[in-house]
Amino acid sequence: MTRIGILTRNENSWCSAQLKEAVIKHGFHPVCFSFPNLIARVGLKPKFSLDEIDLLREIKAIIVRPIGRGSLEEIIFRMDMLHRLKRLGLYILNPPLAIERSVDKYCALSLLEEAGLPVPRTIITEKASNAKKAFHDLGGDVVIKPIFGSRGIGSTRVSDPDVAERIFRALEFQHQVIYLQEFIPHGNYDLRVFVLGGRVIASMKRVSDFWKTNVSLGAKPAPYKLTKELEDLAIKAAEVIGCEMAGVDILESDGGPLIVELNSQPGWRGLQTVANVNIADEIVGYVLNKLREREKS
């Protein structure tokens, strides 16, 4: 039976379980594993193994769920493995380059701006003194974010200059990059757009009781019909970063829509409650279509 890999920290997490069900539904065998289970080899075979499985011979594709935390060495090694697997012909969703670009907020936002897409004003520095000036340049009401991170964890809104300076000094002391973004009034909601293969398959409004709009932090999903402009914006954003699958976060500001972030390994538990399609089925169906296209070429 053809095997489809699901690279996940927890195969029983909701999204991974949904993917497993969808793979089985399509008549294939899901293989869930995490990075520490992999063995990579240079100069001998198999080049990659998972227990007794020769990855390149027995796995047809890998769907990558969130990679998770790790040391710098671990993260670099994990991405090196994904790059080599792709070079050796394994189909990976998302491509490793897209994962690297999207997980780095500065890299992603820079590429989006260079492509002419609307993004919030953002200043990044390593020095507290520069961040103090940036705080005022951005209007004295900013969101301080970790340059790597998701689900709103570690993001803080600050409008008090004394509090801001203390945070900046603490981040500099810890050798952290200081990532400042202007706060955009948004009525405590934003839009999450799920893009797959160059089309929008689902979208929602995330409504919160405060400025953070992550469903994992308590925001409520609500159905939302996108305009053609917003659909095109989300699709273009995914294309710029190189994502075949993406969760694109958009704020509707007084000056028009702004792309705040793009997630290359998006969860969809909240989105599924308001979606008209089974998202896991769509993902697995897309992967299988890609494999069929490869076989024909």
Stockholm file with secondary structure:
# STOCKHOLM 1.0

chainA/1-297         MTRIGILTRNENSWCSAQLKEAVIKHGFHPVCFSFPNLIARVGLKPKFSLDEIDLLREIKAIIVRPIGRGSLEEIIFRMDMLHRLKRLGLYILNPPLAIERSVDKYCALSLLEEAGLPVPRTIITEKASNAKKAFHDLGGDVVIKPIFGSRGIGSTRVSDPDVAERIFRALEFQHQVIYLQEFIPHGNYDLRVFVLGGRVIASMKRVSDFWKTNVSLGAKPAPYKLTKELEDLAIKAAEVIGCEMAGVDILESDGGPLIVELNSQPGWRGLQTVANVNIADEIVGYVLNKLREREKS
#=GR chainA/1-297 SS CCEEEEECSCTTSHHHHHHHHHHHHTTCEEEEECGGGEEECSSSSCSEEETTEEHHHHEEEEEECCCCCCCHHHHHHHHHHHHHHHHTTCEEESCHHHHHHHHSHHHHHHHHHHTTCCCCCEEEESCHHHHHHHHHHTTSCEEEECSSCCTTTTCEEECCHHHHHHHHHHHHHTTCCEEEEECCCCTTEEEEEEEETTEEEEEEEEECSSSCCCGGGTCEEEECCCCHHHHHHHHHHHHHHTCSEEEEEEEEETTEEEEEEEESSCCCHHHHTTCSSCHHHHHHHHHHHHHHHHHHC
#=GC SS_cons         CCEEEEECSCTTSHHHHHHHHHHHHTTCEEEEECGGGEEECSSSSCSEEETTEEHHHHEEEEEECCCCCCCHHHHHHHHHHHHHHHHTTCEEESCHHHHHHHHSHHHHHHHHHHTTCCCCCEEEESCHHHHHHHHHHTTSCEEEECSSCCTTTTCEEECCHHHHHHHHHHHHHTTCCEEEEECCCCTTEEEEEEEETTEEEEEEEEECSSSCCCGGGTCEEEECCCCHHHHHHHHHHHHHHTCSEEEEEEEEETTEEEEEEEESSCCCHHHHTTCSSCHHHHHHHHHHHHHHHHHHC
//
